[in-house]
Amino acid sequence: MTPTEIEAHLLKHSPEHQLLDPRDDFRSALVGVTRKPSDRWPRTTGTMVAVYSAERVMECLVEQGMDEEGAMEWFCFNIDGSWVGEGTPDFIYDTDDVVMLEAE
C-alpha cells in the first residue's frame, strides 16, 4: 500500500488515529497500520494505529535541515517519546522484511 492508501484506510477504519505533522513531510515514512503496536504505551483498546519507519522519519528530519545526531535526539524525545492518546503512532526500526498492512 502507498502512504496515501494507508491514510485512507486509517481514516475509514480508525478515525481516532494520529499522523505525524506536517503530514507531507513525513508521508514517505508511513509504512503501514497495526492493531498490535510494539511500543511501550498503555493502550486499552485494539485501536488501529499508523506505523512509521523510525529510520525514514529521521531521514525526513535530516531533509528538513537537522544533522543526523539532532534528528535522532529529536525523534527519540519528541516523536517516539510522545504519547498523544490511543491513536499514537507506532514506530518500527527495521522494515526490510515487514509486510505492512495488518488487516482487521
Backbone atoms as SQL, in Angstrom:
CREATE TABLE atoms (id INTEGER PRIMARY KEY, chain TEXT, resi INTEGER, resn TEXT, atom TEXT, x REAL, y REAL, z REAL);
INSERT INTO atoms VALUES
  (1, 'A', 1, 'MET', 'N', 0.836, -1.188, 0.000),
  (2, 'A', 1, 'MET', 'CA', 0.000, 0.000, 0.000),
  (3, 'A', 1, 'MET', 'C', 0.876, 1.245, 0.000),
  (4, 'A', 2, 'THR', 'N', 0.422, 2.235, -0.669),
  (5, 'A', 2, 'THR', 'CA', 1.125, 3.513, -0.671),
  (6, 'A', 2, 'THR', 'C', 0.754, 4.283, 0.597),
  (7, 'A', 3, 'PRO', 'N', 1.564, 5.276, 0.973),
  (8, 'A', 3, 'PRO', 'CA', 1.195, 6.096, 2.132),
  (9, 'A', 3, 'PRO', 'C', -0.197, 6.720, 2.004),
  (10, 'A', 4, 'THR', 'N', -0.575, 7.139, 0.812),
  (11, 'A', 4, 'THR', 'CA', -1.900, 7.723, 0.609),
  (12, 'A', 4, 'THR', 'C', -2.994, 6.679, 0.852),
  (13, 'A', 5, 'GLU', 'N', -2.781, 5.452, 0.402),
  (14, 'A', 5, 'GLU', 'CA', -3.741, 4.371, 0.646),
  (15, 'A', 5, 'GLU', 'C', -3.812, 4.022, 2.133),
  (16, 'A', 6, 'ILE', 'N', -2.676, 4.066, 2.808),
  (17, 'A', 6, 'ILE', 'CA', -2.639, 3.805, 4.252),
  (18, 'A', 6, 'ILE', 'C', -3.451, 4.870, 4.983),
  (19, 'A', 7, 'GLU', 'N', -3.263, 6.127, 4.619),
  (20, 'A', 7, 'GLU', 'CA', -4.021, 7.210, 5.253),
  (21, 'A', 7, 'GLU', 'C', -5.523, 7.022, 5.051),
  (22, 'A', 8, 'ALA', 'N', -5.931, 6.641, 3.845),
  (23, 'A', 8, 'ALA', 'CA', -7.353, 6.420, 3.558),
  (24, 'A', 8, 'ALA', 'C', -7.893, 5.248, 4.373),
  (25, 'A', 9, 'HIS', 'N', -7.106, 4.195, 4.496),
  (26, 'A', 9, 'HIS', 'CA', -7.506, 3.026, 5.280),
  (27, 'A', 9, 'HIS', 'C', -7.695, 3.415, 6.752),
  (28, 'A', 10, 'LEU', 'N', -6.770, 4.194, 7.283),
  (29, 'A', 10, 'LEU', 'CA', -6.891, 4.644, 8.674),
  (30, 'A', 10, 'LEU', 'C', -8.115, 5.527, 8.866),
  (31, 'A', 11, 'LEU', 'N', -8.343, 6.420, 7.942),
  (32, 'A', 11, 'LEU', 'CA', -9.490, 7.317, 8.046),
  (33, 'A', 11, 'LEU', 'C', -10.799, 6.528, 8.070),
  (34, 'A', 12, 'LYS', 'N', -10.870, 5.483, 7.270),
  (35, 'A', 12, 'LYS', 'CA', -12.082, 4.671, 7.197),
  (36, 'A', 12, 'LYS', 'C', -12.254, 3.780, 8.427),
  (37, 'A', 13, 'HIS', 'N', -11.152, 3.168, 8.901),
  (38, 'A', 13, 'HIS', 'CA', -11.249, 2.150, 9.944),
  (39, 'A', 13, 'HIS', 'C', -10.851, 2.625, 11.343),
  (40, 'A', 14, 'SER', 'N', -10.229, 3.776, 11.449),
  (41, 'A', 14, 'SER', 'CA', -9.754, 4.238, 12.749),
  (42, 'A', 14, 'SER', 'C', -9.696, 5.765, 12.772),
  (43, 'A', 15, 'PRO', 'N', -10.854, 6.405, 12.871),
  (44, 'A', 15, 'PRO', 'CA', -10.880, 7.867, 12.790),
  (45, 'A', 15, 'PRO', 'C', -10.089, 8.561, 13.909),
  (46, 'A', 16, 'GLU', 'N', -9.771, 7.852, 14.993),
  (47, 'A', 16, 'GLU', 'CA', -9.015, 8.457, 16.092),
  (48, 'A', 16, 'GLU', 'C', -7.494, 8.344, 15.911),
  (49, 'A', 17, 'HIS', 'N', -7.061, 7.832, 14.760),
  (50, 'A', 17, 'HIS', 'CA', -5.626, 7.685, 14.510),
  (51, 'A', 17, 'HIS', 'C', -4.915, 9.044, 14.523),
  (52, 'A', 18, 'GLN', 'N', -3.638, 9.005, 14.778),
  (53, 'A', 18, 'GLN', 'CA', -2.796, 10.203, 14.733),
  (54, 'A', 18, 'GLN', 'C', -1.721, 9.995, 13.668),
  (55, 'A', 19, 'LEU', 'N', -1.414, 11.054, 12.938),
  (56, 'A', 19, 'LEU', 'CA', -0.330, 11.021, 11.964),
  (57, 'A', 19, 'LEU', 'C', 0.678, 12.098, 12.327),
  (58, 'A', 20, 'LEU', 'N', 1.909, 11.900, 11.894),
  (59, 'A', 20, 'LEU', 'CA', 2.930, 12.904, 12.149),
  (60, 'A', 20, 'LEU', 'C', 2.675, 14.136, 11.294),
  (61, 'A', 21, 'ASP', 'N', 2.881, 15.290, 11.874),
  (62, 'A', 21, 'ASP', 'CA', 2.731, 16.552, 11.153),
  (63, 'A', 21, 'ASP', 'C', 4.068, 17.264, 11.061),
  (64, 'A', 22, 'PRO', 'N', 4.286, 17.965, 9.977),
  (65, 'A', 22, 'PRO', 'CA', 3.414, 18.117, 8.819),
  (66, 'A', 22, 'PRO', 'C', 3.355, 16.817, 8.000),
  (67, 'A', 23, 'ARG', 'N', 2.155, 16.418, 7.670),
  (68, 'A', 23, 'ARG', 'CA', 1.938, 15.131, 7.001),
  (69, 'A', 23, 'ARG', 'C', 2.733, 14.979, 5.723),
  (70, 'A', 24, 'ASP', 'N', 2.794, 16.022, 4.919),
  (71, 'A', 24, 'ASP', 'CA', 3.534, 15.927, 3.661),
  (72, 'A', 24, 'ASP', 'C', 5.004, 15.624, 3.894),
  (73, 'A', 25, 'ASP', 'N', 5.576, 16.159, 4.972),
  (74, 'A', 25, 'ASP', 'CA', 6.987, 15.940, 5.262),
  (75, 'A', 25, 'ASP', 'C', 7.280, 14.515, 5.705),
  (76, 'A', 26, 'PHE', 'N', 6.328, 13.864, 6.373),
  (77, 'A', 26, 'PHE', 'CA', 6.567, 12.536, 6.933),
  (78, 'A', 26, 'PHE', 'C', 5.834, 11.417, 6.197),
  (79, 'A', 27, 'ARG', 'N', 5.110, 11.749, 5.154),
  (80, 'A', 27, 'ARG', 'CA', 4.328, 10.746, 4.417),
  (81, 'A', 27, 'ARG', 'C', 5.200, 9.596, 3.919),
  (82, 'A', 28, 'SER', 'N', 6.397, 9.880, 3.468),
  (83, 'A', 28, 'SER', 'CA', 7.256, 8.815, 2.936),
  (84, 'A', 28, 'SER', 'C', 7.698, 7.825, 4.003),
  (85, 'A', 29, 'ALA', 'N', 7.560, 8.180, 5.277),
  (86, 'A', 29, 'ALA', 'CA', 7.946, 7.289, 6.376),
  (87, 'A', 29, 'ALA', 'C', 6.792, 6.408, 6.846),
  (88, 'A', 30, 'LEU', 'N', 5.575, 6.672, 6.355),
  (89, 'A', 30, 'LEU', 'CA', 4.391, 5.899, 6.740),
  (90, 'A', 30, 'LEU', 'C', 4.419, 4.568, 5.995),
  (91, 'A', 31, 'VAL', 'N', 4.502, 3.462, 6.745),
  (92, 'A', 31, 'VAL', 'CA', 4.683, 2.162, 6.106),
  (93, 'A', 31, 'VAL', 'C', 3.540, 1.175, 6.336),
  (94, 'A', 32, 'GLY', 'N', 2.605, 1.475, 7.231),
  (95, 'A', 32, 'GLY', 'CA', 1.521, 0.531, 7.446),
  (96, 'A', 32, 'GLY', 'C', 0.634, 0.888, 8.611),
  (97, 'A', 33, 'VAL', 'N', -0.150, -0.102, 9.030),
  (98, 'A', 33, 'VAL', 'CA', -1.060, 0.048, 10.163),
  (99, 'A', 33, 'VAL', 'C', -0.968, -1.208, 11.013),
  (100, 'A', 34, 'THR', 'N', -1.382, -1.088, 12.266),
  (101, 'A', 34, 'THR', 'CA', -1.449, -2.253, 13.137),
  (102, 'A', 34, 'THR', 'C', -2.473, -2.040, 14.232),
  (103, 'A', 35, 'ARG', 'N', -3.015, -3.138, 14.727),
  (104, 'A', 35, 'ARG', 'CA', -3.841, -3.120, 15.926),
  (105, 'A', 35, 'ARG', 'C', -3.041, -3.656, 17.113),
  (106, 'A', 36, 'LYS', 'N', -1.797, -4.044, 16.862),
  (107, 'A', 36, 'LYS', 'CA', -0.933, -4.608, 17.900),
  (108, 'A', 36, 'LYS', 'C', 0.407, -3.885, 17.902),
  (109, 'A', 37, 'PRO', 'N', 0.414, -2.625, 18.350),
  (110, 'A', 37, 'PRO', 'CA', 1.662, -1.864, 18.346),
  (111, 'A', 37, 'PRO', 'C', 2.728, -2.515, 19.231),
  (112, 'A', 38, 'SER', 'N', 3.954, -2.345, 18.835),
  (113, 'A', 38, 'SER', 'CA', 5.070, -2.926, 19.578),
  (114, 'A', 38, 'SER', 'C', 5.671, -1.933, 20.568),
  (115, 'A', 39, 'ASP', 'N', 5.021, -0.801, 20.751),
  (116, 'A', 39, 'ASP', 'CA', 5.583, 0.227, 21.624),
  (117, 'A', 39, 'ASP', 'C', 5.270, -0.034, 23.098),
  (118, 'A', 40, 'ARG', 'N', 5.649, 0.892, 23.936),
  (119, 'A', 40, 'ARG', 'CA', 5.536, 0.747, 25.385),
  (120, 'A', 40, 'ARG', 'C', 4.298, 1.424, 25.977),
  (121, 'A', 41, 'TRP', 'N', 3.472, 2.004, 25.167),
  (122, 'A', 41, 'TRP', 'CA', 2.358, 2.791, 25.687),
  (123, 'A', 41, 'TRP', 'C', 1.237, 1.909, 26.215),
  (124, 'A', 42, 'PRO', 'N', 0.539, 2.384, 27.233),
  (125, 'A', 42, 'PRO', 'CA', -0.522, 1.601, 27.881),
  (126, 'A', 42, 'PRO', 'C', -1.850, 1.685, 27.141),
  (127, 'A', 43, 'ARG', 'N', -1.912, 1.067, 26.018),
  (128, 'A', 43, 'ARG', 'CA', -3.139, 1.125, 25.222),
  (129, 'A', 43, 'ARG', 'C', -4.203, 0.214, 25.838),
  (130, 'A', 44, 'THR', 'N', -5.443, 0.667, 25.776),
  (131, 'A', 44, 'THR', 'CA', -6.522, -0.107, 26.379),
  (132, 'A', 44, 'THR', 'C', -7.468, -0.697, 25.344),
  (133, 'A', 45, 'THR', 'N', -7.266, -0.390, 24.099),
  (134, 'A', 45, 'THR', 'CA', -8.159, -0.901, 23.057),
  (135, 'A', 45, 'THR', 'C', -7.344, -1.496, 21.926),
  (136, 'A', 46, 'GLY', 'N', -8.020, -2.131, 21.011),
  (137, 'A', 46, 'GLY', 'CA', -7.370, -2.656, 19.816),
  (138, 'A', 46, 'GLY', 'C', -7.416, -1.650, 18.687),
  (139, 'A', 47, 'THR', 'N', -7.235, -0.383, 19.029),
  (140, 'A', 47, 'THR', 'CA', -7.303, 0.689, 18.042),
  (141, 'A', 47, 'THR', 'C', -6.255, 0.502, 16.965),
  (142, 'A', 48, 'MET', 'N', -6.661, 0.668, 15.728),
  (143, 'A', 48, 'MET', 'CA', -5.724, 0.624, 14.616),
  (144, 'A', 48, 'MET', 'C', -4.920, 1.918, 14.601),
  (145, 'A', 49, 'VAL', 'N', -3.604, 1.791, 14.516),
  (146, 'A', 49, 'VAL', 'CA', -2.742, 2.967, 14.511),
  (147, 'A', 49, 'VAL', 'C', -1.795, 2.929, 13.312),
  (148, 'A', 50, 'ALA', 'N', -1.304, 4.099, 12.963),
  (149, 'A', 50, 'ALA', 'CA', -0.320, 4.226, 11.892),
  (150, 'A', 50, 'ALA', 'C', 1.013, 3.639, 12.341),
  (151, 'A', 51, 'VAL', 'N', 1.753, 3.083, 11.395),
  (152, 'A', 51, 'VAL', 'CA', 3.102, 2.574, 11.663),
  (153, 'A', 51, 'VAL', 'C', 4.061, 3.322, 10.747),
  (154, 'A', 52, 'TYR', 'N', 5.083, 3.885, 11.375),
  (155, 'A', 52, 'TYR', 'CA', 6.116, 4.612, 10.642),
  (156, 'A', 52, 'TYR', 'C', 7.445, 3.888, 10.771),
  (157, 'A', 53, 'SER', 'N', 8.275, 4.033, 9.767),
  (158, 'A', 53, 'SER', 'CA', 9.656, 3.585, 9.829),
  (159, 'A', 53, 'SER', 'C', 10.450, 4.641, 10.597),
  (160, 'A', 54, 'ALA', 'N', 11.026, 4.252, 11.724),
  (161, 'A', 54, 'ALA', 'CA', 11.809, 5.190, 12.524),
  (162, 'A', 54, 'ALA', 'C', 12.969, 5.752, 11.705),
  (163, 'A', 55, 'GLU', 'N', 13.618, 4.894, 10.954),
  (164, 'A', 55, 'GLU', 'CA', 14.744, 5.329, 10.131),
  (165, 'A', 55, 'GLU', 'C', 14.319, 6.375, 9.103),
  (166, 'A', 56, 'ARG', 'N', 13.190, 6.129, 8.463),
  (167, 'A', 56, 'ARG', 'CA', 12.708, 7.084, 7.456),
  (168, 'A', 56, 'ARG', 'C', 12.262, 8.402, 8.092),
  (169, 'A', 57, 'VAL', 'N', 11.675, 8.338, 9.291),
  (170, 'A', 57, 'VAL', 'CA', 11.298, 9.576, 9.989),
  (171, 'A', 57, 'VAL', 'C', 12.550, 10.415, 10.242),
  (172, 'A', 58, 'MET', 'N', 13.613, 9.773, 10.708),
  (173, 'A', 58, 'MET', 'CA', 14.855, 10.512, 10.970),
  (174, 'A', 58, 'MET', 'C', 15.447, 11.065, 9.678),
  (175, 'A', 59, 'GLU', 'N', 15.322, 10.332, 8.586),
  (176, 'A', 59, 'GLU', 'CA', 15.777, 10.838, 7.284),
  (177, 'A', 59, 'GLU', 'C', 14.982, 12.083, 6.897),
  (178, 'A', 60, 'CYS', 'N', 13.688, 12.074, 7.165),
  (179, 'A', 60, 'CYS', 'CA', 12.846, 13.244, 6.876),
  (180, 'A', 60, 'CYS', 'C', 13.310, 14.450, 7.691),
  (181, 'A', 61, 'LEU', 'N', 13.666, 14.221, 8.943),
  (182, 'A', 61, 'LEU', 'CA', 14.154, 15.315, 9.791),
  (183, 'A', 61, 'LEU', 'C', 15.463, 15.886, 9.255),
  (184, 'A', 62, 'VAL', 'N', 16.331, 15.017, 8.757),
  (185, 'A', 62, 'VAL', 'CA', 17.586, 15.480, 8.151),
  (186, 'A', 62, 'VAL', 'C', 17.275, 16.305, 6.900),
  (187, 'A', 63, 'GLU', 'N', 16.307, 15.852, 6.107),
  (188, 'A', 63, 'GLU', 'CA', 15.917, 16.604, 4.909),
  (189, 'A', 63, 'GLU', 'C', 15.365, 17.981, 5.272),
  (190, 'A', 64, 'GLN', 'N', 14.800, 18.118, 6.484),
  (191, 'A', 64, 'GLN', 'CA', 14.288, 19.396, 6.952),
  (192, 'A', 64, 'GLN', 'C', 15.387, 20.293, 7.510),
  (193, 'A', 65, 'GLY', 'N', 16.632, 19.779, 7.555),
  (194, 'A', 65, 'GLY', 'CA', 17.750, 20.617, 7.961),
  (195, 'A', 65, 'GLY', 'C', 18.484, 20.217, 9.224),
  (196, 'A', 66, 'MET', 'N', 18.047, 19.170, 9.889),
  (197, 'A', 66, 'MET', 'CA', 18.749, 18.726, 11.095),
  (198, 'A', 66, 'MET', 'C', 19.960, 17.883, 10.716),
  (199, 'A', 67, 'ASP', 'N', 20.968, 17.859, 11.599),
  (200, 'A', 67, 'ASP', 'CA', 22.051, 16.903, 11.375),
  (201, 'A', 67, 'ASP', 'C', 21.580, 15.550, 11.918),
  (202, 'A', 68, 'GLU', 'N', 22.310, 14.476, 11.617),
  (203, 'A', 68, 'GLU', 'CA', 21.849, 13.135, 11.978),
  (204, 'A', 68, 'GLU', 'C', 21.699, 12.963, 13.484),
  (205, 'A', 69, 'GLU', 'N', 22.626, 13.475, 14.249),
  (206, 'A', 69, 'GLU', 'CA', 22.546, 13.352, 15.706),
  (207, 'A', 69, 'GLU', 'C', 21.337, 14.105, 16.257),
  (208, 'A', 70, 'GLY', 'N', 21.118, 15.307, 15.752),
  (209, 'A', 70, 'GLY', 'CA', 19.971, 16.092, 16.178),
  (210, 'A', 70, 'GLY', 'C', 18.657, 15.430, 15.794),
  (211, 'A', 71, 'ALA', 'N', 18.622, 14.841, 14.601),
  (212, 'A', 71, 'ALA', 'CA', 17.409, 14.155, 14.147),
  (213, 'A', 71, 'ALA', 'C', 17.100, 12.958, 15.041),
  (214, 'A', 72, 'MET', 'N', 18.136, 12.199, 15.414),
  (215, 'A', 72, 'MET', 'CA', 17.926, 11.046, 16.271),
  (216, 'A', 72, 'MET', 'C', 17.419, 11.481, 17.650),
  (217, 'A', 73, 'GLU', 'N', 18.018, 12.517, 18.197),
  (218, 'A', 73, 'GLU', 'CA', 17.594, 13.009, 19.504),
  (219, 'A', 73, 'GLU', 'C', 16.156, 13.536, 19.449),
  (220, 'A', 74, 'TRP', 'N', 15.852, 14.320, 18.419),
  (221, 'A', 74, 'TRP', 'CA', 14.501, 14.879, 18.266),
  (222, 'A', 74, 'TRP', 'C', 13.473, 13.750, 18.136),
  (223, 'A', 75, 'PHE', 'N', 13.800, 12.757, 17.303),
  (224, 'A', 75, 'PHE', 'CA', 12.894, 11.639, 17.117),
  (225, 'A', 75, 'PHE', 'C', 12.644, 10.902, 18.429),
  (226, 'A', 76, 'CYS', 'N', 13.716, 10.557, 19.121),
  (227, 'A', 76, 'CYS', 'CA', 13.577, 9.764, 20.350),
  (228, 'A', 76, 'CYS', 'C', 12.771, 10.496, 21.417),
  (229, 'A', 77, 'PHE', 'N', 13.023, 11.773, 21.595),
  (230, 'A', 77, 'PHE', 'CA', 12.366, 12.511, 22.669),
  (231, 'A', 77, 'PHE', 'C', 11.007, 13.065, 22.269),
  (232, 'A', 78, 'ASN', 'N', 10.929, 13.688, 21.111),
  (233, 'A', 78, 'ASN', 'CA', 9.729, 14.436, 20.729),
  (234, 'A', 78, 'ASN', 'C', 8.728, 13.675, 19.868),
  (235, 'A', 79, 'ILE', 'N', 9.157, 12.605, 19.251),
  (236, 'A', 79, 'ILE', 'CA', 8.237, 11.857, 18.387),
  (237, 'A', 79, 'ILE', 'C', 7.942, 10.486, 18.996),
  (238, 'A', 80, 'ASP', 'N', 8.934, 9.630, 19.061),
  (239, 'A', 80, 'ASP', 'CA', 8.726, 8.298, 19.629),
  (240, 'A', 80, 'ASP', 'C', 8.405, 8.384, 21.119),
  (241, 'A', 81, 'GLY', 'N', 8.879, 9.403, 21.783),
  (242, 'A', 81, 'GLY', 'CA', 8.658, 9.558, 23.215),
  (243, 'A', 81, 'GLY', 'C', 7.404, 10.314, 23.588),
  (244, 'A', 82, 'SER', 'N', 6.527, 10.567, 22.643),
  (245, 'A', 82, 'SER', 'CA', 5.319, 11.347, 22.910),
  (246, 'A', 82, 'SER', 'C', 4.059, 10.489, 22.831),
  (247, 'A', 83, 'TRP', 'N', 3.309, 10.482, 23.914),
  (248, 'A', 83, 'TRP', 'CA', 2.005, 9.804, 23.959),
  (249, 'A', 83, 'TRP', 'C', 0.942, 10.838, 23.644),
  (250, 'A', 84, 'VAL', 'N', 0.159, 10.598, 22.607),
  (251, 'A', 84, 'VAL', 'CA', -0.907, 11.531, 22.240),
  (252, 'A', 84, 'VAL', 'C', -2.273, 10.844, 22.237),
  (253, 'A', 85, 'GLY', 'N', -2.392, 9.800, 23.034),
  (254, 'A', 85, 'GLY', 'CA', -3.652, 9.084, 23.148),
  (255, 'A', 85, 'GLY', 'C', -3.632, 7.741, 22.436),
  (256, 'A', 86, 'GLU', 'N', -4.784, 7.082, 22.443),
  (257, 'A', 86, 'GLU', 'CA', -4.905, 5.732, 21.881),
  (258, 'A', 86, 'GLU', 'C', -4.446, 5.648, 20.420),
  (259, 'A', 87, 'GLY', 'N', -4.549, 6.738, 19.693),
  (260, 'A', 87, 'GLY', 'CA', -4.171, 6.736, 18.281),
  (261, 'A', 87, 'GLY', 'C', -2.703, 7.050, 18.031),
  (262, 'A', 88, 'THR', 'N', -1.884, 7.101, 19.087),
  (263, 'A', 88, 'THR', 'CA', -0.454, 7.385, 18.941),
  (264, 'A', 88, 'THR', 'C', 0.176, 6.404, 17.956),
  (265, 'A', 89, 'PRO', 'N', 0.918, 6.904, 16.973),
  (266, 'A', 89, 'PRO', 'CA', 1.545, 6.005, 16.003),
  (267, 'A', 89, 'PRO', 'C', 2.569, 5.067, 16.650),
  (268, 'A', 90, 'ASP', 'N', 2.829, 3.978, 15.971),
  (269, 'A', 90, 'ASP', 'CA', 3.873, 3.026, 16.359),
  (270, 'A', 90, 'ASP', 'C', 5.048, 3.227, 15.406),
  (271, 'A', 91, 'PHE', 'N', 6.233, 2.888, 15.858),
  (272, 'A', 91, 'PHE', 'CA', 7.439, 3.050, 15.046),
  (273, 'A', 91, 'PHE', 'C', 8.204, 1.739, 15.022),
  (274, 'A', 92, 'ILE', 'N', 8.632, 1.368, 13.830),
  (275, 'A', 92, 'ILE', 'CA', 9.446, 0.161, 13.695),
  (276, 'A', 92, 'ILE', 'C', 10.823, 0.571, 13.223),
  (277, 'A', 93, 'TYR', 'N', 11.795, -0.236, 13.587),
  (278, 'A', 93, 'TYR', 'CA', 13.179, 0.118, 13.316),
  (279, 'A', 93, 'TYR', 'C', 13.811, -0.673, 12.192),
  (280, 'A', 94, 'ASP', 'N', 13.149, -1.700, 11.689),
  (281, 'A', 94, 'ASP', 'CA', 13.704, -2.462, 10.572),
  (282, 'A', 94, 'ASP', 'C', 12.556, -2.861, 9.664),
  (283, 'A', 95, 'THR', 'N', 12.473, -2.256, 8.512),
  (284, 'A', 95, 'THR', 'CA', 11.354, -2.524, 7.606),
  (285, 'A', 95, 'THR', 'C', 11.714, -3.473, 6.470),
  (286, 'A', 96, 'ASP', 'N', 12.925, -4.029, 6.481),
  (287, 'A', 96, 'ASP', 'CA', 13.354, -4.854, 5.358),
  (288, 'A', 96, 'ASP', 'C', 12.441, -6.054, 5.084),
  (289, 'A', 97, 'ASP', 'N', 12.005, -6.744, 6.133),
  (290, 'A', 97, 'ASP', 'CA', 11.249, -7.979, 5.944),
  (291, 'A', 97, 'ASP', 'C', 9.797, -7.869, 6.400),
  (292, 'A', 98, 'VAL', 'N', 9.274, -6.666, 6.474),
  (293, 'A', 98, 'VAL', 'CA', 7.944, -6.469, 7.049),
  (294, 'A', 98, 'VAL', 'C', 6.900, -6.296, 5.957),
  (295, 'A', 99, 'VAL', 'N', 5.815, -7.015, 6.083),
  (296, 'A', 99, 'VAL', 'CA', 4.640, -6.784, 5.250),
  (297, 'A', 99, 'VAL', 'C', 3.748, -5.889, 6.072),
  (298, 'A', 100, 'MET', 'N', 3.451, -4.701, 5.573),
  (299, 'A', 100, 'MET', 'CA', 2.933, -3.680, 6.463),
  (300, 'A', 100, 'MET', 'C', 1.455, -3.361, 6.394),
  (301, 'A', 101, 'LEU', 'N', 0.600, -4.280, 6.114),
  (302, 'A', 101, 'LEU', 'CA', -0.814, -3.972, 6.335),
  (303, 'A', 101, 'LEU', 'C', -1.399, -5.117, 7.123),
  (304, 'A', 102, 'GLU', 'N', -1.663, -4.856, 8.384),
  (305, 'A', 102, 'GLU', 'CA', -2.337, -5.840, 9.216),
  (306, 'A', 102, 'GLU', 'C', -3.823, -5.610, 9.049),
  (307, 'A', 103, 'ALA', 'N', -4.482, -6.515, 8.409),
  (308, 'A', 103, 'ALA', 'CA', -5.920, -6.362, 8.169),
  (309, 'A', 103, 'ALA', 'C', -6.698, -6.519, 9.471),
  (310, 'A', 104, 'GLU', 'N', -7.946, -6.167, 9.406),
  (311, 'A', 104, 'GLU', 'CA', -8.808, -6.204, 10.589),
  (312, 'A', 104, 'GLU', 'C', -8.889, -7.563, 11.199);
